[in-house]
């Protein structure tokens, strides 16, 4: 999904969380220290959990399906970063 598709998700919960998620993702990408990446990944998990536990989720909504897809992808990314700590 590209930036344009993100902007097409018309959901106030997604738009609010997307801003926080982008900020955290930028922090993860900018830092070189594994410990910091893990800390930010844990923050990312919390923000993504808000999307994945959305009380307004409707399985028939394309916006909700796209949001859920992105949420699951980001959740897996955060989990990988946290697991990488063990390798460092």
Secondary structure as UniProt FT lines:
FT   HELIX           3..8
FT   HELIX           12..30
FT   HELIX           34..52
FT   TURN            55..56
FT   TURN            59..60
FT   HELIX           62..84
FT   HELIX           85..87
//
